[in-house]
């Protein structure tokens, strides 16, 4: 990736983190009218999954140069996953402290599942990218 692409990826990652904070902690007077379930899964859990799924992918693009070897890719992705779990726990805890929100353990579980699925995808893509690279 070029320096310009890395800077853009880092800006997008920063904006994403701000958006997650706003979505998790803002006071929305009238929530949108949506179906209660989507394919039998509560809609708010699907929203949590979709909200946390991009984090490992965005972090990978923002810091791609740190994943040159398999072990560094695994370490970086594990650290990204752990940071995402910390972010998810913090947002649920903060929601439980706010009078207009509520923290739910099942929301946290949806967040962690999204982070895990996305992390596995990042590792698979990164390792396959390494295998395609010509040896030096």
N, CA, C and O of each residue as an XYZ file, in Angstrom:
544
protein
N       0.835     -1.184      0.000
C       0.000      0.000      0.000
C       0.878      1.245      0.000
O       1.950      1.266      0.606
N       0.419      2.258     -0.673
C       1.159      3.513     -0.701
C       0.926      4.267      0.608
O      -0.004      3.967      1.357
N       1.774      5.234      0.863
C       1.646      6.046      2.078
C       0.287      6.753      2.113
O      -0.339      6.855      3.169
N      -0.155      7.230      0.974
C      -1.451      7.914      0.888
C      -2.598      6.959      1.236
O      -3.538      7.346      1.931
N      -2.521      5.710      0.754
C      -3.551      4.721      1.059
C      -3.561      4.371      2.548
O      -4.624      4.191      3.143
N      -2.375      4.277      3.140
C      -2.283      3.977      4.573
C      -2.885      5.111      5.395
O      -3.618      4.868      6.354
N      -2.575      6.346      5.020
C      -3.141      7.501      5.734
C      -4.651      7.493      5.606
O      -5.356      7.717      6.590
N      -5.159      7.238      4.405
C      -6.611      7.182      4.197
C      -7.237      6.061      5.033
O      -8.291      6.255      5.639
N      -6.600      4.905      5.067
C      -7.117      3.783      5.859
C      -7.147      4.138      7.342
O      -8.082      3.756      8.046
N      -6.154      4.852      7.819
C      -6.119      5.250      9.231
C      -7.186      6.288      9.544
O      -7.777      6.268     10.624
N      -7.434      7.197      8.601
C      -8.506      8.175      8.782
C      -9.855      7.458      8.837
O     -10.690      7.765      9.688
N     -10.067      6.509      7.932
C     -11.322      5.751      7.922
C     -11.485      4.970      9.221
O     -12.585      4.915      9.771
N     -10.404      4.363      9.721
C     -10.453      3.649     10.993
C     -10.836      4.594     12.128
O     -11.657      4.243     12.975
N     -10.258      5.769     12.152
C     -10.599      6.758     13.180
C     -12.052      7.183     13.108
O     -12.732      7.264     14.132
N     -12.534      7.456     11.897
C     -13.937      7.829     11.721
C     -14.875      6.691     12.125
O     -15.932      6.921     12.712
N     -14.473      5.463     11.802
C     -15.249      4.288     12.201
C     -15.366      4.215     13.726
O     -16.453      3.980     14.254
N     -14.248      4.416     14.435
C     -14.273      4.344     15.897
C     -15.163      5.437     16.490
O     -15.875      5.193     17.464
N     -15.126      6.629     15.916
C     -16.006      7.712     16.364
C     -17.467      7.320     16.119
O     -18.318      7.527     16.983
N     -17.757      6.756     14.945
C     -19.124      6.350     14.623
C     -19.621      5.278     15.589
O     -20.775      5.326     16.015
N     -18.776      4.317     15.942
C     -19.173      3.284     16.905
C     -19.499      3.935     18.243
O     -20.500      3.594     18.874
N     -18.664      4.865     18.675
C     -18.928      5.566     19.929
C     -20.260      6.298     19.912
O     -21.027      6.227     20.872
N     -20.533      6.996     18.827
C     -21.789      7.732     18.709
C     -22.978      6.766     18.686
O     -23.964      6.970     19.394
N     -22.879      5.722     17.873
C     -23.989      4.774     17.777
C     -24.259      4.064     19.101
O     -25.409      3.773     19.431
N     -23.212      3.789     19.847
C     -23.383      3.057     21.102
C     -23.823      3.946     22.264
O     -24.495      3.471     23.179
N     -23.457      5.217     22.243
C     -23.678      6.046     23.425
C     -24.638      7.212     23.238
O     -25.047      7.825     24.223
N     -25.007      7.534     22.009
C     -25.881      8.684     21.769
C     -27.294      8.398     22.265
O     -27.716      7.248     22.388
N     -28.000      9.471     22.540
C     -29.394      9.378     22.978
C     -30.294      9.597     21.767
O     -30.460     10.725     21.302
N     -30.864      8.528     21.267
C     -31.779      8.612     20.139
C     -33.191      8.606     20.704
O     -33.649      7.593     21.234
N     -33.888      9.748     20.592
C     -35.223      9.872     21.176
C     -36.199      8.861     20.612
O     -36.932      8.204     21.352
N     -36.202      8.742     19.298
C     -37.130      7.791     18.670
C     -36.331      6.833     17.802
O     -35.885      7.199     16.714
N     -36.147      5.601     18.283
C     -35.415      4.640     17.460
C     -36.183      4.323     16.189
O     -37.409      4.435     16.171
N     -35.502      3.936     15.138
C     -36.185      3.624     13.884
C     -37.121      2.425     14.062
O     -36.865      1.535     14.873
N     -38.179      2.422     13.308
C     -39.146      1.331     13.354
C     -38.663      0.215     12.425
O     -38.752      0.335     11.203
N     -38.153     -0.865     13.010
C     -37.634     -1.987     12.237
C     -38.257     -3.281     12.744
O     -38.830     -3.330     13.832
N     -38.132     -4.328     11.930
C     -38.603     -5.643     12.360
C     -37.877     -6.058     13.635
O     -36.736     -5.658     13.868
N     -38.537     -6.852     14.447
C     -37.932     -7.328     15.701
C     -36.854     -8.377     15.443
O     -35.890     -8.479     16.202
N     -37.017     -9.165     14.362
C     -36.032    -10.202     14.049
C     -35.691    -10.180     12.570
O     -36.461     -9.700     11.738
N     -34.527    -10.708     12.269
C     -34.080    -10.879     10.894
C     -33.593    -12.319     10.786
O     -32.566    -12.670     11.367
N     -34.313    -13.144     10.054
C     -34.019    -14.575      9.949
C     -34.008    -15.241     11.328
O     -33.221    -16.154     11.578
N     -34.880    -14.780     12.210
C     -34.981    -15.355     13.542
C     -33.987    -14.809     14.550
O     -34.013    -15.208     15.714
N     -33.108    -13.899     14.129
C     -32.122    -13.294     15.025
C     -32.619    -11.896     15.384
O     -33.030    -11.149     14.496
N     -32.590    -11.522     16.669
C     -33.025    -10.169     17.035
C     -32.259     -9.109     16.240
O     -31.036     -9.175     16.117
N     -32.983     -8.149     15.712
C     -32.407     -7.132     14.840
C     -31.288     -6.346     15.515
O     -30.297     -5.999     14.873
N     -31.442     -6.063     16.810
C     -30.385     -5.289     17.469
C     -29.086     -6.087     17.576
O     -28.006     -5.498     17.615
N     -29.175     -7.410     17.623
C     -27.956     -8.239     17.651
C     -27.288     -8.239     16.268
O     -26.061     -8.239     16.165
N     -28.098     -8.239     15.220
C     -27.564     -8.135     13.858
C     -26.856     -6.787     13.696
O     -25.791     -6.705     13.084
N     -27.456     -5.741     14.246
C     -26.840     -4.407     14.167
C     -25.504     -4.386     14.905
O     -24.534     -3.805     14.418
N     -25.451     -5.014     16.072
C     -24.187     -5.081     16.812
C     -23.137     -5.865     16.030
O     -21.975     -5.463     15.974
N     -23.540     -6.971     15.432
C     -22.617     -7.756     14.614
C     -22.059     -6.892     13.488
O     -20.847     -6.845     13.274
N     -22.946     -6.212     12.772
C     -22.524     -5.380     11.634
C     -21.656     -4.208     12.080
O     -20.776     -3.770     11.340
N     -21.896     -3.704     13.276
C     -21.140     -2.561     13.763
C     -19.700     -2.941     14.115
O     -18.789     -2.146     13.884
N     -19.474     -4.132     14.667
C     -18.134     -4.514     15.095
C     -17.374     -5.354     14.072
O     -16.159     -5.511     14.194
N     -18.051     -5.889     13.081
C     -17.404     -6.711     12.061
C     -16.268     -5.992     11.332
O     -15.236     -6.618     11.089
N     -16.397     -4.713     10.969
C     -15.336     -4.056     10.185
C     -14.030     -3.785     10.932
O     -13.005     -3.562     10.288
N     -14.031     -3.796     12.259
C     -12.852     -3.358     13.004
C     -11.567     -4.092     12.625
O     -10.594     -3.418     12.285
N     -11.492     -5.426     12.660
C     -10.234     -6.083     12.285
C      -9.818     -5.809     10.828
O      -8.630     -5.688     10.530
N     -10.782     -5.715      9.949
C     -10.488     -5.454      8.533
C      -9.907     -4.044      8.363
O      -8.906     -3.857      7.671
N     -10.542     -3.059      9.000
C     -10.042     -1.686      8.906
C      -8.669     -1.551      9.561
O      -7.798     -0.849      9.047
N      -8.480     -2.221     10.688
C      -7.168     -2.181     11.350
C      -6.102     -2.821     10.472
O      -4.975     -2.330     10.402
N      -6.452     -3.906      9.808
C      -5.496     -4.565      8.901
C      -5.044     -3.616      7.800
O      -3.848     -3.511      7.527
N      -5.987     -2.922      7.163
C      -5.604     -1.991      6.101
C      -4.838     -0.791      6.643
O      -3.938     -0.277      5.979
N      -5.191     -0.343      7.849
C      -4.518      0.821      8.432
C      -3.092      0.509      8.862
O      -2.235      1.393      8.871
N      -2.832     -0.760      9.221
C      -1.512     -1.131      9.729
C      -0.966     -2.366      9.029
O      -0.331     -3.207      9.665
N      -1.203     -2.483      7.741
C      -0.799     -3.638      6.934
C       0.696     -3.919      6.995
O       1.104     -5.078      6.916
N       1.510     -2.898      7.133
C       2.953     -3.098      7.113
C       3.459     -3.883      8.319
O       4.594     -4.358      8.313
N       2.628     -4.025      9.356
C       3.027     -4.774     10.544
C       2.712     -6.262     10.433
O       2.896     -7.002     11.399
N       2.247     -6.707      9.289
C       1.871     -8.111      9.126
C       2.632     -8.749      7.974
O       2.035     -9.315      7.058
N       3.946     -8.655      8.029
C       4.785     -9.191      6.961
C       5.025    -10.697      7.079
O       5.274    -11.361      6.073
N       4.953    -11.237      8.289
C       5.184    -12.663      8.520
C       3.958    -13.254      9.186
O       3.147    -12.529      9.761
N       3.818    -14.574      9.109
C       2.633    -15.240      9.663
C       2.504    -14.947     11.153
O       1.412    -14.624     11.621
N       3.592    -15.054     11.902
C       3.484    -14.847     13.348
C       3.115    -13.412     13.678
O       2.393    -13.183     14.649
N       3.588    -12.425     12.898
C       3.207    -11.041     13.168
C       1.761    -10.793     12.788
O       1.078     -9.993     13.428
N       1.290    -11.471     11.753
C      -0.113    -11.352     11.366
C      -1.017    -11.920     12.462
O      -2.027    -11.316     12.822
N      -0.640    -13.087     12.986
C      -1.425    -13.690     14.064
C      -1.408    -12.816     15.313
O      -2.440    -12.628     15.958
N      -0.245    -12.285     15.651
C      -0.129    -11.428     16.827
C      -0.937    -10.149     16.650
O      -1.694     -9.757     17.538
N      -0.771     -9.501     15.502
C      -1.491     -8.255     15.245
C      -3.001     -8.479     15.264
O      -3.740     -7.686     15.848
N      -3.455     -9.546     14.632
C      -4.893     -9.820     14.588
C      -5.420    -10.169     15.973
O      -6.529     -9.774     16.331
N      -4.641    -10.900     16.750
C      -5.051    -11.229     18.125
C      -5.147     -9.968     18.978
O      -6.090     -9.810     19.753
N      -4.179     -9.078     18.838
C      -4.219     -7.812     19.577
C      -5.392     -6.942     19.127
O      -6.038     -6.290     19.947
N      -5.660     -6.933     17.837
C      -6.802     -6.181     17.317
C      -8.103     -6.761     17.861
O      -8.998     -6.019     18.266
N      -8.206     -8.094     17.869
C      -9.378     -8.759     18.428
C      -9.538     -8.382     19.902
O     -10.639     -8.046     20.339
N      -8.453     -8.435     20.664
C      -8.516     -8.106     22.096
C      -8.933     -6.646     22.311
O      -9.729     -6.349     23.202
N      -8.394     -5.745     21.496
C      -8.778     -4.332     21.598
C     -10.260     -4.160     21.263
O     -10.959     -3.374     21.904
N     -10.734     -4.896     20.261
C     -12.149     -4.837     19.900
C     -13.039     -5.359     21.010
O     -14.093     -4.786     21.284
N     -12.621     -6.448     21.655
C     -13.381     -6.988     22.788
C     -13.408     -5.961     23.917
O     -14.436     -5.765     24.564
N     -12.271     -5.311     24.147
C     -12.227     -4.252     25.162
C     -13.165     -3.105     24.824
O     -13.869     -2.597     25.696
N     -13.176     -2.698     23.566
C     -14.081     -1.638     23.116
C     -15.539     -2.053     23.293
O     -16.360     -1.265     23.762
N     -15.856     -3.286     22.920
C     -17.224     -3.780     23.062
C     -17.636     -3.821     24.530
O     -18.749     -3.425     24.875
N     -16.746     -4.296     25.392
C     -17.053     -4.351     26.828
C     -17.248     -2.942     27.391
O     -18.159     -2.695     28.181
N     -16.381     -2.033     26.971
C     -16.475     -0.663     27.467
C     -17.786      0.001     27.027
O     -18.433      0.686     27.818
N     -18.173     -0.206     25.761
C     -19.413      0.424     25.300
C     -20.627     -0.146     26.033
O     -21.549      0.597     26.371
N     -20.637     -1.448     26.280
C     -21.761     -2.040     27.013
C     -21.781     -1.556     28.461
O     -22.846     -1.284     29.015
N     -20.607     -1.449     29.068
C     -20.534     -0.951     30.438
C     -21.015      0.500     30.509
O     -21.796      0.857     31.391
N     -20.541      1.338     29.573
C     -20.975      2.735     29.545
C     -22.471      2.843     29.293
O     -23.140      3.693     29.881
N     -23.004      1.982     28.415
C     -24.437      2.001     28.168
C     -25.218      1.671     29.438
O     -26.278      2.245     29.685
N     -24.699      0.756     30.234
C     -25.397      0.382     31.468
C     -25.370      1.525     32.487
O     -26.196      1.555     33.399
N     -24.440      2.454     32.344
C     -24.338      3.596     33.262
C     -25.225      4.769     32.836
O     -25.504      5.664     33.634
N     -25.663      4.760     31.579
C     -26.455      5.875     31.059
C     -27.941      5.631     31.321
O     -28.418      4.507     31.167
N     -28.678      6.675     31.715
C     -30.103      6.483     32.013
C     -30.959      6.191     30.769
O     -32.042      5.618     30.885
N     -30.488      6.575     29.613
C     -31.277      6.405     28.391
C     -30.831      5.199     27.566
O     -31.360      4.980     26.476
N     -29.878      4.419     28.055
C     -29.404      3.219     27.350
C     -29.380      2.055     28.328
O     -29.551      2.238     29.534
N     -29.168      0.863     27.800
C     -29.013     -0.303     28.676
C     -27.936     -1.209     28.089
O     -27.906     -1.455     26.884
N     -27.063     -1.695     28.948
C     -26.027     -2.621     28.519
C     -26.570     -4.045     28.584
O     -27.166     -4.443     29.585
N     -26.363     -4.803     27.520
C     -26.875     -6.175     27.479
C     -25.743     -7.148     27.181
O     -24.977     -6.933     26.242
N     -25.625     -8.217     27.968
C     -24.592     -9.218     27.698
C     -24.708     -9.837     26.302
O     -23.696    -10.158     25.680
N     -25.941    -10.006     25.809
C     -26.108    -10.598     24.474
C     -25.598     -9.662     23.373
O     -25.147    -10.130     22.328
N     -25.664     -8.363     23.593
C     -25.070     -7.418     22.637
C     -23.555     -7.609     22.599
O     -22.944     -7.614     21.530
N     -22.964     -7.763     23.774
C     -21.522     -7.992     23.869
C     -21.140     -9.288     23.146
O     -20.126     -9.335     22.449
N     -21.942    -10.326     23.309
C     -21.672    -11.601     22.631
C     -21.731    -11.423     21.115
O     -20.889    -11.965     20.399
N     -22.714    -10.671     20.619
C     -22.811    -10.405     19.173
C     -21.587     -9.642     18.688
O     -21.077     -9.909     17.600
N     -21.115     -8.696     19.492
C     -19.904     -7.931     19.140
C     -18.687     -8.859     19.031
O     -17.916     -8.777     18.074
N     -18.528     -9.737     20.019
C     -17.371    -10.638     20.052
C     -17.428    -11.636     18.895
O     -16.398    -11.940     18.293
N     -18.602    -12.140     18.582
C     -18.734    -13.064     17.439
C     -18.325    -12.354     16.151
O     -17.608    -12.924     15.328
N     -18.774    -11.118     15.976
C     -18.398    -10.351     14.781
C     -16.892    -10.154     14.710
O     -16.290    -10.324     13.650
N     -16.288     -9.801     15.827
C     -14.831     -9.602     15.858
C     -14.091    -10.899     15.550
O     -13.078    -10.886     14.851
N     -14.593    -12.016     16.070
C     -13.940    -13.307     15.829
C     -14.026    -13.708     14.365
O     -13.032    -14.132     13.776
N     -15.206    -13.577     13.775
C     -15.392    -13.946     12.367
C     -14.512    -13.072     11.479
O     -13.831    -13.570     10.583
N     -14.532    -11.785     11.732
C     -13.738    -10.853     10.935
C     -12.234    -11.095     11.118
O     -11.467    -10.981     10.162
N     -11.819    -11.425     12.328
C     -10.405    -11.704     12.588
C      -9.933    -12.936     11.832
O      -8.832    -12.947     11.281
N     -10.763    -13.973     11.806
C     -10.403    -15.185     11.057
C     -10.282    -14.856      9.570
O      -9.357    -15.328      8.909
N     -11.189    -14.065      9.047
C     -11.128    -13.667      7.634
C      -9.833    -12.904      7.362
O      -9.171    -13.149      6.354
N      -9.467    -11.983      8.251
C      -8.234    -11.208      8.073
C      -7.019    -12.122      8.056
O      -6.143    -11.971      7.205
N      -6.955    -13.068      8.985
C      -5.806    -13.980      9.037
C      -5.719    -14.814      7.763
O      -4.644    -14.957      7.181
N      -6.847    -15.358      7.334
C      -6.852    -16.185      6.120
C      -6.401    -15.365      4.915
O      -5.566    -15.825      4.137
N      -6.936    -14.168      4.751
C      -6.555    -13.326      3.614
C      -5.092    -12.909      3.688
O      -4.389    -12.910      2.678
N      -4.636    -12.553      4.886
C      -3.254    -12.099      5.026
C      -2.263    -13.231      4.773
O      -1.260    -13.033      4.087
N      -2.532    -14.405      5.316
C      -1.624    -15.543      5.105
C      -1.629    -15.960      3.635
O      -0.581    -16.291      3.080
N      -2.798    -15.947      3.007
C      -2.840    -16.298      1.582
C      -2.102    -15.255      0.745
O      -1.486    -15.602     -0.263
N      -2.153    -13.982      1.148
C      -1.403    -12.925      0.465
C       0.098    -13.181      0.593
O       0.853    -12.973     -0.358
N       0.524    -13.632      1.773
C       1.943    -13.906      2.003
C       2.414    -15.077      1.120
O       3.530    -15.055      0.601
N       1.582    -16.069      0.960
C       1.957    -17.241      0.160
C       2.085    -16.888     -1.305
O       2.864    -17.513     -2.024
N       1.326    -15.886     -1.769
C       1.379    -15.483     -3.172
C       2.564    -14.573     -3.462
O       2.975    -14.435     -4.614
N       3.118    -13.949     -2.415
C       4.243    -13.040     -2.598
C       5.481    -13.816     -3.005
O       5.756    -14.872     -2.436
N       6.230    -13.320     -3.972
C       7.475    -14.001     -4.346
C       8.484    -13.907     -3.205
O       8.536    -12.906     -2.490
N       9.281    -14.954     -3.044
C      10.309    -14.976     -1.998
C      11.410    -14.001     -2.340
O      11.704    -13.755     -3.510
N      12.018    -13.445     -1.298
C      13.104    -12.476     -1.511
C      14.422    -13.128     -1.408
O      15.450    -12.468     -1.559
